Each structure stands twice: as C-alpha cells, then as structure tokens.
Amino acid sequence: YKQWYENEKKKVFRDIEGLVASYPFFIFIKGTKEEPKCKFTRRLVNELLPGYDYKTFNILGDERIRQWLKVYTKWPTFPQLFINSKFVGGIDVLAELVSDGEFLDMVPEQCKPLPPKE
C-alpha cells in the first residue's frame, strides 16, 4: 500500500505542478470565474481580483486533484493561489496581501489589470 501511495503521490504532484506551471497566475477554485460555486470563490473573482488575468482549475470536477492538492500545499481549503508556480495561500492570505497593498507587486506584469484609460 505504501508503494502505491508514494507512486500515486508522485504522479498527482507532477499533474499539479504541470497545471500551476501552465500560467504564471493560477488558482484552484470551486466552480468557474463565470459561475463560482462557493462564497470564497465568488469573493475572489468579484471583489479581490477584478481585471487580473489568471487561469483557474475547477476542483469540483476532479476529486483526485482536489484531495491531493491539500497534501501538496498543506492547506485544507479552497481557493488556493499560485504565482510563478509557488503556493501563496488561500482567500484570507490574498485578502490581507490586497489590503496591505503588497499583492500587486507579487503579480507577474502580464497578469496585472490594465490601468484605466484616461
């Protein structure tokens, strides 16, 4: 069993790393940007990240990724945010970074919201 577990863990971690490497700003969420399936995802897309360019993965459609991601990040809840393939945190961490004004500096240039047109 231990061997199966370790093999499965390696495979899933590779899959997760492939997903987060596919875009510099990547978030695992419940639902989609257009149809968030929980209040935290809704807050994320509507309040905290309007105008940002990021890719998402709907964990409700993949139980394997959903369960293993918690092991990978050692974080029990969703959304889970990655920048440049590094785990940043969940909704509370993001909200704090945004309110402290630190978040914009963390985001890759091509993912930042466009400035308002004059």
N, C-alpha and C positions, 0 to 999 in steps of 0.2 A: 504493500500500500504506500509506504513512504516513497518508494521509487516512482510510482505512478504520480503521486502528489508533486514531487520535485520536477518530473518531466512536464506535467501539466502547467505548473507554475512558470517554468521556463518559456513554454510556448505562449501562454497568455501574456506574460510580461513583454515578450517580443511583439505580440499583437498590439498591446497598449503603447509601447514605445514607437511602433510604426504609426499609430494614429496621431500621437502628440507631435511626432516629427513631421507630419504632413502639412502643418501650418504653424507659424510662429506664435499664434494666439489661439489656444484650443481649450474648449470647455466641455466636460461631460455633464449633461443635463437630463432632467426628466421631461420628455416631450421634445418640442422643436422651438426655435425662436418665434415662429408664427403661432404655434399652439403649445405654450408652456403647460405642463401637467402638474405643477405644484407652485405654491406661493413663493418659494425661494427662487425658482427658475423665472417666474413671472417678474419678480423684483429685479433680478439680474438683467433680463433683457429690456425691461421697460424703464427702470429708474437708473441703474448703475452704468449701463453700457450703451446708451443710445448713440448711434453714429460710429461706434467702433466696428472694425472689420475682424471677425473671428469665425472659426469653424466650430461646430458642435457635433456631439455624438449623443444620440438618444439612448440612454442606458435602459430604458423600459423595453426596448426591442432586443436586448441581448443580456440575458441573465448571467451568462458566463463572464462577460466583461464587467458587468455591474458588481458581482460578488468579488472577483479577483482585484478589481481596482481598489477596493477598500484595503486589501492586503498590500498592494503595490504602494499606495500613498500613506498607509497607516492613518487614514482619515475615514470616519464612518458615514459621512453624509454627502449629499449632492446638493448643488453643483460642485464640481471640482475643476479648478482653473489651472492651466499650464501656460507658461510663457517661455518660449525658446526651449521647449521640452522639459522644463523644470516645473515641478509642482509648487504652486504658490499658496493654495489654500482653498477654503470654501467661501460661502457668501459673507460670513462675518469678517473674515480677513480682508476680502475685497472691499466691503463697505468701509472698513477702517482705513485702508490704503487710499480709497477715493476721498473720504472726508479729510484725511491728513494732507491731501494734495500730492501724495507720493506715487499714485498709480500711473499717471500719465507718463512719468519718466521711465517706468518699467516696460511700457508697451513698445514693441518694435514700431519704427517710424511708419511703415506701410499699413499698420493696423489702427493708427490713431484716427480720430474723427477729423474730417476736413474742417478747417476754420470757416466760420460763417462768411458768406460772400458780402463784400462791402456794398 
